Amino acid sequence: MNNAPKKPTPVWQCVVLMIVGVILLIFGLWNLANYFEDVAEKQNMEVQWFDLYSESEELQGLEFMLISDAFAEYTYGTSQGFYIVFDDEMYGYIICMEQDRLAEEFQANYDYTFTDIETVPESGYVEGYAVEIDEEIKEYAIEYFNFFWGEEVMDESNFYDYLGAYYLDTTIEPETENTSIATEVVSIALGILLLIVGICKLAGRGKRIKAQEQWEKEQREKEIQQAFSFDSSNPYMTDMGTVGEETKAEEVRSESPEVQEQGNIAVALIASVICASIGAVLWVVIYKLGYIAGITGCVAAVGALFGYEKIGKRQVSGGAIVWCIFVSLVVLLLGNAVAYAWEFTEAFDSAKADFFVVLGQLPSILDEYDCIGSFFGDWGMGVFFAAISGFSIGNRKK
């Protein structure tokens, strides 16, 4: 069987790779510059005194003398607790911090709160960001506050007067920490990779075109030689050549893609899943960059068909198209779940939420925050693009 050279990559594909690479590279470098600028601003920023009645995005500090037990915990966190603290004038505040800090830093304040020791400890000090008190935290705080004082002194009507409208969250990290710079690094790396791939493919087109032309020329010469060859063992000629040519034609047909033995089906199926997963990875990256990720459905479908046909060495049939589209939908669903779990993990940053815990509880979280519609809406866009790409490319290959 003749080994045909690889066909040159179409120019438009090379151009698209380079354009996307440049866009990702510029986007990543721009955000990286903003990141370092924000870091410099944070380092030079003065800490303000915590105001429990006013909204603020600035870093704030708080000194306190007494501290309670944790009256609430984050369900998606690991060890974050809510505490009621009192300053030396007995004004109350709500803070959120890691529970380990109570024993490590504020044990003296805790003992002074609940025991009869006369030694006055040093004031505790925490820094954090103001977060609005939600209804659930308010309910737990009222219950504990009344328990703490041993009488019903607080309710919904006077909560604001006692504990204000905001609590101080000491576990929130500024958005310019390493958790956010990962997006810029991935964008830059992916942009450079796509740019290099596009340039290399464009540069290699000349050699592939020459190799393709040379191979086609050799094939034409062989066809001419076969057409005019004479088999002395078979003098009976026909309009198509010797009778022996029928045997040769059967051999050629046996080597054609339609009847030749195909690759292992298991390998083809696994390859389609792996290649389609590239679309899921791109889905997460593009979603984190703040763009609509539905277009990556095309990448998932094309990747699945590529893995099935090129790596698995299988001919694309109707069943193969359906399988590749199904694989694309599954990996896109998983990619969308990862993207949403990542977003919720960052949203629960004050609780130091674990990504895998959030991912495992994603259905209930989506329902709790009324995000089911948007989740399947985003996935639906990927489904649309994957189906269009899969059927259009697959039909051309059949």
C-alpha positions in Angstrom: 0.0 0.0 0.0 1.3 3.4 -0.9 2.3 5.7 2.0 1.0 9.1 1.1 2.7 12.1 2.8 0.7 14.2 5.3 -1.3 16.9 3.6 -0.3 20.5 4.3 -2.3 22.3 7.0 -4.7 24.8 5.4 -3.5 28.4 5.7 -6.7 29.5 7.5 -6.1 27.0 10.3 -2.6 28.3 10.8 -3.9 31.9 10.8 -6.6 31.1 13.3 -4.1 29.4 15.6 -1.8 32.4 15.5 -4.6 34.9 16.0 -6.0 33.0 19.0 -2.5 32.7 20.4 -1.8 36.4 20.1 -5.2 37.3 21.7 -4.5 35.0 24.7 -0.9 36.2 25.0 -1.9 39.9 25.0 -4.8 39.2 27.4 -2.5 37.3 29.8 0.3 39.9 29.7 -2.2 42.8 30.2 -3.8 41.1 33.3 -0.3 40.2 34.6 0.7 43.8 34.5 -2.5 44.8 36.3 -1.8 42.1 38.9 1.6 43.5 39.8 0.2 47.0 39.9 -2.5 45.9 42.3 0.1 44.1 44.5 2.1 47.3 44.7 -1.0 49.3 45.7 -1.9 46.7 48.4 1.6 46.9 49.9 1.3 50.7 50.2 -2.2 50.7 51.6 -2.9 51.8 55.2 -5.1 49.5 57.3 -8.4 51.2 58.3 -10.3 50.7 61.5 -13.2 48.2 61.0 -16.6 49.9 60.6 -19.4 47.4 61.1 -22.0 49.8 59.7 -20.4 50.7 56.3 -19.4 48.8 53.2 -15.8 48.9 52.2 -13.4 47.0 49.9 -10.3 48.2 51.8 -8.3 46.1 54.3 -9.5 46.8 57.9 -8.3 46.0 61.3 -10.0 45.4 64.7 -8.8 45.2 68.3 -10.8 43.2 70.9 -10.6 42.1 74.4 -13.2 39.3 74.7 -14.0 36.5 72.2 -16.8 33.9 72.2 -17.0 30.4 71.0 -17.6 29.8 67.3 -21.4 30.1 66.8 -21.4 29.1 63.1 -19.1 27.4 60.6 -19.0 27.4 56.8 -20.3 24.1 55.4 -18.0 24.3 52.3 -14.9 25.2 54.3 -12.5 23.2 56.4 -12.1 25.1 59.8 -13.6 28.5 59.4 -15.7 29.8 62.4 -17.8 32.9 63.2 -17.1 34.6 66.6 -18.5 37.5 68.5 -15.8 39.7 70.0 -16.0 42.8 72.3 -13.6 45.7 72.5 -12.5 47.3 75.8 -15.7 49.4 75.8 -17.8 46.3 75.3 -18.9 47.1 71.8 -19.6 43.9 69.9 -18.4 42.8 66.5 -18.7 39.6 64.4 -15.5 38.2 62.9 -14.7 35.1 60.7 -11.4 33.4 61.1 -9.7 30.0 61.1 -10.7 28.1 64.2 -7.1 27.1 64.9 -6.2 30.8 65.5 -8.4 30.8 68.7 -6.0 28.5 70.6 -2.9 29.7 68.9 -3.3 33.5 69.2 -6.3 34.3 71.4 -6.4 31.7 74.1 -5.7 34.4 76.8 -8.6 36.5 75.6 -10.9 33.4 75.5 -9.9 32.4 79.1 -10.5 36.0 80.2 -14.0 35.9 78.7 -15.1 32.7 80.3 -13.1 32.4 83.5 -12.6 34.5 86.6 -8.9 35.3 86.0 -8.0 38.8 87.0 -5.0 39.2 84.7 -6.0 41.4 81.8 -4.6 40.0 78.6 -3.3 42.0 75.7 -5.9 43.0 73.1 -6.3 40.6 70.2 -5.9 42.1 66.7 -7.2 40.8 63.4 -7.2 42.2 59.9 -9.7 41.4 57.1 -12.4 42.7 54.8 -16.0 43.7 55.5 -18.6 41.3 54.4 -22.4 41.9 54.7 -24.1 39.8 57.3 -26.6 37.5 55.7 -29.8 36.2 57.3 -28.5 32.9 58.3 -25.5 34.3 60.1 -27.8 36.9 61.8 -30.0 34.1 63.1 -27.1 32.2 64.6 -25.6 35.3 66.1 -28.9 36.4 67.8 -29.3 32.9 69.3 -25.7 32.8 70.6 -25.7 36.5 71.8 -28.7 35.8 74.0 -27.2 32.6 75.3 -23.9 34.5 76.0 -25.6 37.1 78.2 -28.1 34.7 79.6 -31.2 36.7 78.7 -33.1 37.8 75.6 -31.4 41.1 74.9 -31.3 40.9 71.1 -33.7 40.2 68.3 -34.2 41.2 64.6 -35.3 44.8 65.6 -32.1 45.7 67.5 -29.5 43.5 65.8 -28.2 46.4 63.8 -27.6 48.4 66.9 -25.6 45.7 68.6 -23.6 44.0 65.8 -24.0 46.2 62.8 -24.5 45.2 59.1 -21.1 43.8 58.3 -18.7 41.3 59.8 -14.9 41.3 59.5 -13.7 38.3 57.4 -10.0 37.6 58.2 -9.8 34.7 55.8 -10.4 36.6 52.5 -7.3 36.9 50.4 -6.9 39.8 48.0 -7.8 39.0 44.4 -4.2 39.6 43.5 -2.9 36.6 45.3 -1.4 33.5 43.6 -4.9 31.9 43.2 -5.8 34.5 40.6 -2.4 34.8 38.8 -2.8 31.2 37.7 -5.3 32.3 35.1 -2.9 34.8 33.6 0.0 32.3 33.5 -2.2 29.7 31.8 -3.4 32.3 29.3 0.2 33.4 28.4 1.5 29.8 28.2 -1.5 28.7 26.0 -1.1 31.8 23.8 2.6 31.1 23.2 1.9 27.4 22.5 -0.8 28.2 19.9 1.4 30.9 18.3 4.3 28.5 18.0 2.2 25.7 16.6 0.6 28.1 14.1 4.0 29.4 12.9 5.5 25.9 12.7 2.6 24.6 10.7 2.7 27.6 8.3 6.4 27.3 7.9 6.1 23.6 7.2 3.5 24.0 4.4 6.1 24.4 1.7 7.9 21.1 2.4 4.6 19.3 2.7 3.3 20.8 -0.6 6.4 19.7 -2.4 6.2 16.2 -0.9 2.6 15.9 -1.8 3.3 17.0 -5.4 6.2 14.6 -5.7 4.1 11.7 -4.4 1.2 12.5 -6.8 3.7 12.7 -9.7 5.1 9.2 -8.7 1.6 7.8 -8.4 0.7 9.1 -11.9 3.9 7.6 -13.3 3.1 4.2 -11.7 -0.4 4.3 -13.1 0.9 5.0 -16.6 3.5 2.2 -16.3 0.8 -0.3 -15.2 -1.6 0.8 -17.9 1.0 0.0 -20.7 2.6 -3.0 -19.1 2.2 -6.5 -20.8 2.1 -9.7 -18.9 3.7 -12.4 -21.1 2.1 -15.2 -19.1 -1.4 -13.9 -20.1 -1.5 -13.0 -23.8 -5.3 -12.4 -23.8 -5.9 -8.7 -23.9 -9.0 -6.7 -23.1 -9.9 -3.1 -23.4 -8.8 -2.7 -19.7 -5.4 -4.4 -20.3 -4.6 -8.0 -19.5 -6.9 -10.3 -17.8 -4.4 -10.4 -15.0 -5.2 -6.7 -14.3 -8.4 -7.8 -12.7 -6.4 -9.5 -10.0 -4.4 -6.4 -9.6 -7.5 -4.3 -9.3 -8.8 -6.7 -6.6 -5.5 -6.2 -4.7 -5.8 -2.4 -5.0 -9.4 -2.5 -3.8 -8.4 -4.7 -0.9 -5.9 -2.0 0.1 -8.4 0.8 -0.2 -9.8 2.4 3.0 -13.3 1.0 2.4 -12.2 -2.6 2.7 -8.8 -2.6 4.4 -8.7 -3.9 8.0 -9.2 -1.1 10.4 -7.6 -0.3 13.7 -8.7 -1.5 17.1 -12.1 -0.1 18.1 -11.2 0.2 21.8 -8.2 2.3 20.9 -10.3 4.5 18.7 -12.9 5.0 21.4 -10.3 5.9 24.0 -8.4 8.2 21.7 -11.7 10.1 20.9 -12.3 10.6 24.6 -8.8 11.9 25.2 -8.7 14.2 22.3 -12.2 15.5 23.1 -11.0 16.4 26.6 -8.8 19.1 25.0 -12.1 21.0 24.4 -13.0 20.6 28.0 -9.7 22.0 29.2 -10.1 25.0 26.8 -13.7 25.4 28.1 -12.4 25.9 31.7 -9.6 28.2 30.6 -11.8 30.4 28.4 -14.5 30.5 31.1 -12.0 31.7 33.6 -10.8 34.4 31.3 -14.3 35.7 31.3 -15.4 34.8 27.8 -18.3 32.6 26.5 -16.8 29.1 26.3 -19.5 27.5 24.1 -17.4 27.8 21.0 -15.0 25.2 22.4 -17.7 22.6 21.7 -16.3 22.7 18.2 -12.8 21.8 19.5 -14.2 18.9 21.5 -16.1 17.5 18.5 -13.2 17.9 16.1 -10.8 16.4 18.7 -13.1 13.4 19.2 -13.3 12.7 15.4 -9.6 13.2 15.0 -8.8 10.8 17.8 -11.2 8.2 16.4 -10.0 8.4 12.8 -6.3 9.4 12.9 -5.1 7.8 16.2 -7.6 4.9 16.3 -7.2 4.2 12.5 -10.9 3.8 12.1 -13.1 4.9 9.3 -15.7 7.6 10.2 -19.2 6.2 10.0 -22.6 7.3 11.2 -22.2 5.5 14.4 -18.8 7.0 14.9 -20.2 10.5 14.5 -22.9 9.9 17.1 -20.3 8.5 19.5 -17.9 11.4 19.0 -20.7 13.9 19.6 -21.8 12.0 22.7 -18.3 12.0 24.0 -18.0 15.8 23.3 -21.2 16.5 25.3 -20.0 14.5 28.3 -16.5 16.1 28.4 -18.1 19.5 28.0 -20.5 18.8 30.8 -17.6 17.9 33.0 -15.6 20.9 31.9 -18.6 23.2 32.7 -18.9 21.5 36.1 -15.2 22.2 36.8 -15.5 25.8 35.7 -18.5 26.4 37.9 -16.9 24.6 40.9 -13.8 26.8 40.4 -16.0 29.9 40.4 -17.9 28.8 43.6 -14.6 27.9 45.3 -13.3 31.4 44.8 -16.7 32.8 45.9 -16.4 30.8 49.1 -12.9 32.1 49.5 -13.7 33.4 53.0 -14.3 29.8 54.0 -11.2 28.4 52.4 -13.5 26.1 50.5 -12.0 22.9 49.1 -12.4 22.6 45.3 -13.2 18.9 45.3 -15.7 19.3 48.2 -17.5 22.0 46.1 -17.3 19.9 43.0 -18.8 17.0 44.8 -21.7 19.1 46.1 -22.1 21.2 42.9 -25.7 20.0 42.2 -27.0 21.2 45.6 -24.9 24.4 45.4 -26.4 25.2 41.9 -29.8 24.6 43.3 -29.2 26.7 46.4 -27.9 29.7 44.4 -30.4 29.4 41.5 -27.7 28.7 39.0 -29.1 25.5 37.4 -30.5 27.5 34.4 -27.3 29.3 33.7 -25.2 26.1 34.1 -27.2 24.2 31.5 -27.5 27.3 29.3 -23.8 27.5 29.1 -23.5 23.8 28.5 -26.2 24.0 25.8 -24.1 26.4 23.8 -21.3 23.9 23.8 -23.7 21.2 22.8 -24.9 23.3 19.9 -21.5 24.0 18.5 -20.3 20.4 19.1 -23.3 18.9 17.2 -22.9 21.3 14.3 -19.2 20.7 14.0 -19.5 16.9 14.5 -22.2 16.4 11.9 -20.7 18.8 9.3 -17.2 17.4 9.5 -18.3 13.8 9.9 -20.6 14.0 6.8 -17.7 15.2 4.7 -15.5 12.3 5.8 -18.1 9.6 5.2 
